[in-house]
Each structure stands twice: as C-alpha cells, then as structure tokens.
Amino acid sequence: MSPDTPLTSWSLSRRRLIIIALLSIVCAAGVTIYLSQSEGESQRTHGTRIGQHEEKGLRQTRDAGAPGPTGPQVNVQVTTPTRRDLTYSITLPATLAPFYQTTLYAKVSGYLKWIGPDKGDWVKKDDVVAIIDAPEVEEQYQQAIADYKIKKITFERLNKVWKEAPEVIAKQDVDVAEAAYEGSKNLMQQRAVLRDYTKVRAPFSGIITARFADPGALIQIATTSVTNAMPLLTLMDLEVIRVYTNVPQEEAAFVKPHVTEATLSVNEHSGDVFRGTVTRTTFALDPATRSLLVEIDLPNKDHLLQPGMFGEVTLVLL
C-alpha cells in the first residue's frame, strides 16, 4: 500500500458525509414545502365552506325580512324629533299661609259682654264679633256730649251779641268761647270713637280659626302692648293662599315676579295641580340661609288649600 492511501480514504469518507447532508437538507426542504402547501389548501377549503355557510345564512335571513347576523340584535325605539325651548326647573319645599291673618284684641278695658262667632265660623268685614261692657267709657261719652252742648250754646250767644252790639262784649271773649266750643266738639268725637271700640269688628272677611275668651272674662286694654292682654279671636282670609318657599342662591337670580311660572302640589290632593306665577320676592337673600324668600298667591275659592300645609313648589326658571 502506498503512503497516500489513508489520505485518499479520508477524502472519500468526507465526500460521502457531505453528500448525505445535502440529501438530508433537500429532503427536509421538500417535506416542509409539501406540508405548507397542504395546510394552505386545507385553510382555503375551510374558509370557502364557512363563507358559503354565512352567505347561505345571510340569504335566508334576508329572505325572512330580519337583519343579518352582524351582531346581537337590539330593540331600538324611534321617535320624531320636535323643536321646542329647553326649560330648567327646580322643586322646593313650601309652606302655605293665609293671605290675611290677624288676632283681635280689645282697645278698651272691661268685661266681655258678648262674643258671637266661634272656631270655623265665617264673618264679613265690619261684622260685630264681640262687645265689651265698659260703663266708664259710656259715662265719659255722655259727659263729653253735655260739655259740647253747653259750650256750643255759649259761643253762639256771645257771637250773636258781639255782632249786634260790638261795644258790649269784647271780640276776645267770643274767640275764647269759640275755642272752647271746638275743643269740646273734638273731645266728644274722641269719646264717641272710644265708645265704638266697645264693639269689636272684623277688619276683613274670613274664617275664625281660634277663640280665646268667653262671656264674663275681664279684658285688658291692648293699646301699647299685647303681652298682658287677652286676645279674643284669630281671623284668617282663606280666599287667597300665600305659598312661601326659599330659593337657593344659585337659582335666585332667575326668579322674576309675575314672570316665573310655579306649580304647587300637596300630598293630600295628589290629583290636583295648582298653577300660578311668582307674586313677589324680598329681592334680598337671608344671610343665615343664603336663600331668597319667594311668595306665590293662589286663589282658593273651594278652600282646598289650608294654612299650615306642607307642599312642593316647582319653579320654571328658564
């Protein structure tokens, strides 16, 4: 064997390995290409079937008149748009009060001789509701009448004499008599007014809501103070009701008297709605609550609304 024989054998073995590696690579590449083509063909076939199925379902849905399966079905309400002004309103608690309310006192002292109406009775303006027995007032009135009469006669006599014979009587005496006559006349009128105060009259038409005294009670005069005086009656005018509510500072600027519309509702009359407009405001906010006092006058002919009720007022601000 020649010296180059081992080298030749090694070269042949190396060549074989290279050839085998190349063949392996070629085979692997062929297998990969084949699998890729097979998977693509399968996907195209599956996609075609799905597309055909969806197209068939869509065609059936259209034939049935229903929307296609593009997503979950949602019920939608359709309305016709209209053009109107936007409004902003607020609802606030409200208190009801009578249009007029007063407590009647006596202006002369004496015993209660008679009191007519009781709670719930209706009285008219200037009706006599109570009579005070005051003998002193009657005596003062009669004395004022007598004094007036004598001073009137004196003045007329002196005046007549002065006109007929001016030298007999001085003009000053006539003037003094005239002044005394006028003073007695004014005193008599004053006593007449005071005598008329023994009859307590209703200052306006309304309903008696409270009665505090019965016949025989000693009634004290209430000219300067009512703390120690006994009240007689409380009278309310219910033909018109005042509705009071307080509007917060944020909305106070939007409230306009005789412009802002208002709606009142009360639980006792849930089926009735009382409508009106803002009648008046204080135009100044209460520093304690930072709110504006608003009043709404509502007619109350049927007396459905009662003073002291609690309700809710809705004000349309815009």
C-alpha positions in Angstrom: 0.0 0.0 0.0 1.3 3.4 -1.0 1.8 6.3 1.5 -1.1 8.4 0.2 -3.7 5.6 0.7 -5.1 6.8 4.1 -5.5 10.3 2.8 -7.5 9.1 -0.1 -9.8 7.1 2.1 -10.4 10.0 4.4 -11.3 12.2 1.4 -13.8 9.7 0.2 -15.5 9.4 3.6 -15.7 13.2 3.8 -17.3 13.4 0.4 -19.9 10.8 1.4 -20.9 12.8 4.5 -21.3 16.0 2.6 -23.5 14.3 0.0 -25.6 12.7 2.7 -26.0 16.0 4.5 -27.0 17.7 1.3 -29.5 15.0 0.5 -31.0 15.3 4.1 -31.4 19.1 3.7 -33.1 18.6 0.3 -35.5 16.1 1.7 -36.3 18.2 4.7 -37.0 21.2 2.5 -39.2 19.1 0.3 -41.2 17.8 3.2 -41.6 21.4 4.6 -42.9 22.7 1.3 -45.3 19.9 1.0 -46.8 20.4 4.5 -47.1 24.1 3.9 -49.0 23.6 0.7 -51.2 21.0 2.3 -52.1 23.3 5.3 -52.8 26.3 3.0 -55.1 24.2 0.8 -57.0 23.0 3.9 -57.5 26.5 5.2 -58.7 27.8 1.8 -61.1 24.9 1.7 -62.4 25.5 5.2 -62.7 29.3 4.6 -64.7 28.6 1.4 -67.1 26.4 3.3 -67.5 28.9 6.1 -68.1 31.7 3.6 -70.6 29.6 1.7 -72.4 28.8 5.0 -72.5 32.5 6.1 -73.7 33.6 2.7 -76.4 31.0 2.8 -77.5 32.1 6.3 -77.5 35.8 5.2 -79.5 34.9 2.2 -82.1 33.1 4.3 -82.2 35.9 6.8 -82.8 38.5 4.1 -85.5 36.3 2.7 -87.1 36.2 6.1 -87.0 40.0 6.4 -84.8 40.1 9.5 -81.4 41.8 9.9 -78.3 39.8 9.1 -76.2 38.1 11.8 -73.8 41.0 12.1 -74.1 41.1 15.9 -76.5 40.8 18.8 -80.0 42.1 18.0 -81.1 45.3 19.9 -84.6 46.7 20.1 -84.5 50.4 19.2 -87.3 53.0 19.8 -87.7 55.6 17.1 -89.4 59.0 17.7 -90.0 62.0 15.6 -87.8 65.0 16.6 -89.6 68.2 17.6 -88.4 71.7 18.0 -89.1 73.4 21.4 -87.4 75.6 24.0 -85.4 73.9 26.7 -86.6 74.6 30.3 -84.9 74.3 33.6 -86.9 73.9 36.8 -86.3 73.2 40.4 -88.6 71.7 43.1 -88.5 73.1 46.6 -90.4 72.6 49.8 -93.1 75.2 50.5 -95.4 76.3 53.4 -98.9 77.6 53.0 -100.3 80.6 54.9 -103.5 82.7 54.7 -103.5 85.9 52.6 -104.5 87.9 55.7 -104.3 86.8 59.3 -104.9 88.8 62.5 -105.6 88.3 66.2 -108.2 90.6 67.5 -107.7 92.4 70.8 -109.9 94.9 72.7 -108.9 98.6 72.8 -110.9 99.3 75.9 -110.9 97.5 79.2 -114.0 95.8 80.6 -115.8 92.6 80.9 -116.7 90.6 77.8 -120.4 91.0 77.5 -120.9 89.1 74.3 -118.9 87.1 71.7 -120.6 85.8 68.6 -118.6 83.6 66.3 -116.7 80.5 67.2 -114.0 78.5 65.5 -114.9 77.7 61.9 -117.5 80.4 61.6 -117.4 82.8 58.6 -117.7 86.5 59.2 -117.8 89.5 56.9 -115.9 92.7 57.0 -117.1 95.2 59.8 -119.3 92.5 61.4 -119.5 92.9 65.2 -117.8 89.8 66.7 -117.7 90.8 70.4 -119.0 93.5 72.8 -117.1 94.8 75.8 -119.1 96.1 78.8 -117.3 99.3 79.8 -119.5 101.7 81.9 -116.7 104.2 82.4 -116.4 104.7 78.6 -120.1 105.3 78.3 -120.1 107.9 81.1 -117.2 109.7 79.6 -119.0 109.9 76.3 -122.2 111.2 77.8 -120.3 113.9 79.8 -118.5 114.9 76.6 -121.8 115.4 74.9 -123.1 117.6 77.7 -120.0 119.7 77.7 -120.1 120.1 74.0 -123.7 121.3 74.1 -123.2 124.0 76.8 -120.1 125.3 75.1 -121.8 125.4 71.8 -124.7 127.4 73.2 -122.3 129.8 75.0 -120.3 130.5 71.8 -123.4 131.1 69.7 -124.9 133.6 72.3 -121.7 135.6 72.6 -121.2 135.6 68.9 -124.7 136.9 68.4 -124.3 139.7 70.9 -121.0 140.7 69.5 -122.5 141.0 66.0 -125.5 143.1 67.3 -123.6 145.3 69.8 -119.8 145.1 69.4 -119.3 147.6 72.2 -121.0 145.4 74.8 -118.6 142.4 74.6 -115.0 142.0 73.5 -114.1 140.1 70.5 -111.6 138.1 72.6 -114.3 136.7 74.8 -116.0 135.5 71.6 -112.8 133.8 70.4 -112.3 132.1 73.7 -115.8 130.8 73.7 -115.3 129.5 70.1 -112.1 127.7 71.0 -113.8 126.1 74.0 -116.6 125.0 71.7 -114.3 123.5 69.2 -112.3 121.7 71.9 -115.4 120.2 73.4 -116.5 119.1 69.9 -113.3 117.2 69.3 -113.4 115.6 72.8 -116.9 114.4 72.1 -115.8 112.9 68.8 -112.9 111.2 70.6 -115.2 109.8 73.2 -117.6 108.6 70.5 -114.8 106.7 68.8 -113.6 105.2 72.1 -117.2 104.2 72.8 -117.4 102.5 69.5 -114.3 100.4 70.4 -116.5 98.5 72.9 -117.7 96.7 69.8 -115.0 94.6 68.3 -115.4 94.4 64.5 -113.9 92.1 61.9 -111.3 94.1 59.8 -111.8 91.8 56.8 -113.9 88.9 55.7 -112.6 85.5 56.7 -112.9 82.4 58.9 -112.5 82.4 62.7 -109.7 79.9 63.4 -109.2 80.5 67.1 -111.3 81.8 70.1 -109.6 82.7 73.4 -112.3 84.2 75.6 -115.9 83.6 76.7 -118.5 86.0 78.1 -117.7 87.3 81.5 -113.9 87.4 81.1 -112.1 90.5 82.1 -110.5 92.0 79.0 -107.5 94.3 79.4 -106.7 97.2 77.1 -104.1 96.3 74.4 -103.2 99.8 73.2 -99.5 99.8 74.0 -98.7 96.1 74.4 -100.4 92.7 73.8 -98.2 90.7 76.2 -100.6 91.1 79.2 -103.8 91.5 77.1 -106.1 88.6 76.4 -106.8 88.0 72.7 -110.3 87.5 71.6 -110.3 85.8 68.2 -108.0 84.9 65.3 -109.3 85.7 61.8 -107.9 84.4 58.5 -108.7 85.2 54.9 -108.6 81.9 53.0 -109.9 83.1 49.7 -106.3 83.5 48.6 -103.4 81.4 49.9 -99.8 82.6 50.2 -97.2 80.0 49.3 -93.8 80.6 50.8 -90.6 78.9 49.6 -86.9 79.7 49.8 -84.8 79.6 46.6 -81.1 78.9 47.0 -78.5 81.5 46.0 -77.5 79.7 42.8 -81.0 80.0 41.3 -82.2 83.2 43.0 -81.2 85.4 40.1 -83.5 83.5 37.7 -86.7 84.2 39.8 -88.7 87.1 38.3 -92.0 88.3 39.9 -95.1 88.0 37.6 -92.9 86.1 35.1 -91.6 82.9 36.7 -94.2 80.1 36.5 -94.9 78.0 39.6 -96.7 74.7 40.2 -97.8 73.6 43.7 -98.6 70.0 44.7 -99.6 68.7 48.1 -99.9 65.0 49.2 -103.5 65.5 50.5 -104.6 66.5 46.9 -102.3 64.3 44.8 -104.6 64.5 41.8 -104.8 68.3 41.8 -102.2 70.7 40.5 -102.3 74.4 41.5 -100.6 76.7 39.0 -99.6 80.3 39.3 -96.7 82.7 39.0 -94.3 84.2 41.5 -96.1 87.2 43.0 -93.3 88.8 45.0 -89.8 88.3 46.4 -87.8 90.0 49.0 -85.1 90.9 46.4 -82.6 90.2 49.2 -81.1 86.9 50.4 -81.3 85.8 54.0 -77.7 85.9 55.4 -78.4 83.0 57.6 -79.6 80.6 54.9 -78.3 82.3 51.7 -81.7 81.9 50.1 -84.4 84.2 48.6 -87.9 84.2 50.1 -90.5 83.8 47.3 -94.3 84.2 47.6 -96.9 82.8 45.3 -100.5 83.9 45.7 -103.0 81.2 44.6 -106.8 81.5 44.5 -108.5 79.2 47.0 -112.3 79.6 46.4 -113.0 76.0 47.3 -110.7 76.1 50.4 -108.9 73.0 49.3 -105.6 74.5 50.5 -105.4 75.1 54.2 -102.9 77.3 56.1 -100.1 75.3 57.7 -100.0 72.7 54.9 -96.7 71.4 53.6 -96.2 71.1 49.8 -93.7 71.2 47.0 -93.3 74.1 44.5 -91.8 73.6 41.1 -90.4 76.8 39.6 -89.7 77.1 35.9 -86.6 79.2 35.7 -85.7 79.0 32.0 
